[in-house]
Amino acid sequence: MSVTTHRPAFTAPAFITPAFITFTGVDSAESIPSMQSLASQFPIEWGILIDPAQEGNPLFPTEKERSALLRAGLRLSAHVCGVPARAIVDGRQPELNLGGFSRVQINHGRTGSSMQEILNSIEYGARAGVRPALQCQGPFPSIMGVDWLYDTSFGTGAQTDAWPELPAGQPFCGYAGGLAPDNVQQNLLRMPVATGIPFWIDMESGVRTDGRFDIAKCAAVCEAVFGPEHGKGAQ
C-alpha cells in the first residue's frame, strides 16, 4: 500500500538533512501497511507513546496494537510517560517490556534532568538493551551515554523562537517543537548544526489531523526533507 498526496514541485534544499525523522504518536495498527511503505522509501523512526494510565486513549496504543506494531518490522522507539518514566529517572524498575524497540525516550515530566536522573536513565537503558533518550529545554548537554532531544513543546505544537547550536563532539541530539509539513524546511534552515554532525527531528502534533495520526502528513514531511527522488531510489 503506497501513500500518495498532492504536493508542489520539490526544490533542492540548502539545509543539512537529518539522519532520520521520528514520527511520534502512532496509535493504531491500521496504519501499518502505509508505515511499511513509507519506511521502505525514507529513513524513519516511529515513536510509540507508553503510559499504562492512558493506554487506549488517543496517542497511546493498547498492548494489542503495540504488539502488532512490534511485529511489523519497523524501526520503533518507546516514548515512556507518566509514572513509569518517573520511576526510571528515580532509579526504580517499572514493569515494561521494551523488546523490539531500538530506543527509549523517558518523558519524566520535569524541566531538566539532574545528574543522578541521567545516570539512572543510562543504567535503565543498558539493562533494557535500548538506547536512552532524554529531553532538554536549553543548550544540548554534553553528557554522553544518552541521546538528547531539544523540546519545549511537549507535543503541543508550540514553535520555538530559536534552536540550540549543535557543534561537533556532542552526543546524538535531535530537535522537536511545532514541526509540520508546511514549516519543516524553514526550520531546518534555522537549525545551527555543524557540517557532518548527525541529528534527528521529531514531530507529533504536526502529523495529526482531527486528533488522529495522519500518514499522508508524514509522507509530505519526508518529501519536503529528503525529496521525492530519495523515495523512488529506495524502492
N, C-alpha and C positions, 0 to 999 in steps of 0.2 A: 504494500500500500504506500503510494508516494504522496507527498504533500505539495500542493500547488497553490500559489497565491499570485495576485497581480501586483507587480512592483515596478517602479521606474527603472530605467536603464542603470546598470551599475557603473560607477566611476571609481577607478582605482584609487584607494585611499592613501593619504600621506602619513597615516598613523602606524604605530607598531601594533601588530595584531597579537592578541593573547594566545597563550598555549592552548587554551580551551575555554569554553563557556559553560558555566554551571546554570542550569535552569532548575530553580527550586520550587517545590510545591506540587510535584506530581502526586495526584491523589486518586487516580483511577487506573485500573488495568486496561480499560478500554482504549487508552492512548498507546498501548504497547506497539502495535504494528506501525503506527506513524512514527513513534520514537525510534524504532529499529531502523526504519527507512532513513530518517534524518541523521541518525548517528553513523550510518554507513557512508554518509557524504561529508560530514563535518566533525571536528573534534569537540565532543560534548560530554559533560558530566551531568547526571540527573540527580538533583538534591531531593531526598525524601525526608520530610519532617516527621519526627518521632516524639510523641508525648502521650503516654497511656491515658492521661486525664482528658485528652482532646481527641482520642482516636475515633475515627468515623466522621469528624467534623470536616468542613472544607479545609483543604491543605494537609490534613492528617489522615493518610490512608489507613484502613483497617489492617490487621495482621494478615488476612487473606489476600488483600490487594498487594501488600508488601511482598508476600511470598511469590505472587505471580510476577511482580516486577523483578525480583531477585532471580527468577528462572529465565528471564528474557535475554540474558547475555548482554546486558547494558552496563556501562560504567556508572556506578552509583555511589553517592556519598550520603551518610546518615547525618541529618541535622537534628541533634538531640536537644530538646527544650524542657522547660518545667523542672519538676522535682528530680528526674534522673540527671539532668545537666548540672544542677546544683550539687547533687551527690558526687558527681565526678570531680568537680573542682574542689570539693571539700575532702577528697581523698577516700571516698566510700565507693562501693561497688554496686551500682544499680543492676537489676536483672534485665539485661539487654542482650539480645543475640545479634551481633554485627557481622556474622558470617556472610560473605558476598559483597560487603561494602569495601571500597578502597580507602575511604577517609571517613572520619567522624568530626563534624563541626559541633562544638559544645557551646550552645547558646544559653549561657547560665543566667542571663537577665541582669547582670551587674555591669556598671560602667567601668571598664578596665578590668584587668586581672592582676592579682598580687603574684609575687614570685612563687609562693607556695602553690597557688592555684594553677599556675603554668606548669610547675613540676608535677603536680598531681595529674594534670591533663596528659602530659607526656608519658607518665607511667601508665595511665589507663590505656592510652593508645598502644603502647608496647604490649600490654597484657592481652588486649583485644585483637592485636595483629593488624591494626589500621593506623594510618597517619592521622594525628590530631590536628584540628584547626580551631583557632580562637578569633574573636572579633576584637578590633581596636577602633578607637574613635579619634585618634590623633596620628602623629608620625608612626610609621611602622616600627615596632620593636625589633631589636637586633638579636633577640634570643632565638637560637637555633633549636631544632627538635620539634617545632610546631609551625604549621602554616598560619599566616596572618591575613585576615580579611578586614580591610577598612570598610566600616559600615556604620553610618549614623542614622540610617533609615529604619532598620529592623523590620523590613517587609512592608513598610507603609507607603513606599513610593516617593518619599520626600527626597528631593535632589540636593546635592551638596554644592556649596559655592566654590570649593577648591579641593583638589585631590592631593594627597600627600605624595612627596617625592619617593621614588623607588630607585635608589642608587645601586651600584654593584656591591656585592658582598652581603646582601641581605638574605634572610630565609625566603622560601617561596611565599609570595604575597599576592593578594587579589583586591579587587575593587567592587563595591556594591553600593547602590543607593540611587533609586529613581531611573535606572537604565531601562530603555524600551526601544522598540524598533525605530521610532522616529527621532531618537536622540543619541543612539549609541555611537554613531560615527563622530558627532560633535564632541562627545565626552571622551572618546579615545584620543582625540586630538589634544585634549586638555590634560591628559594623564602624563605626568612627568616621569616617564620610565626610561632608565638608561638603556642605550642601544645594546641589544643582545641579552637583556635580562628577561627571563621567562616570568609570566604572571598570568592570572586568570581574572575573568569578570563573572559576576553572579547577578542574577535578576530573578525576582519573584513576582511582585505586583505588576510589573511591566509586561508580563507574558500571561496575563489572565484577562478574560472577558466575562463580564457579568458574574464575577466570582469563581469562574471555572478556568482550569488550566487550558491554555489555547496553543495548540501545537503549531498552528499557522503563524502565530506571532513569533514562536521560536524559530521557525523557518525564515521569517523575514529578518530576524536579528542575525542569523547565520549568514545569510546572503549579504546583508549590509556590512558585516565584519570581514568575511572571507571571500565574498564574491561568488556568483553562481557557477563560475568555471571551476572553482575548487570542488564544489559538489559533484559536478559532472566527471571530474577527473578521478574522484574517489569511488565511483560506482563500478 
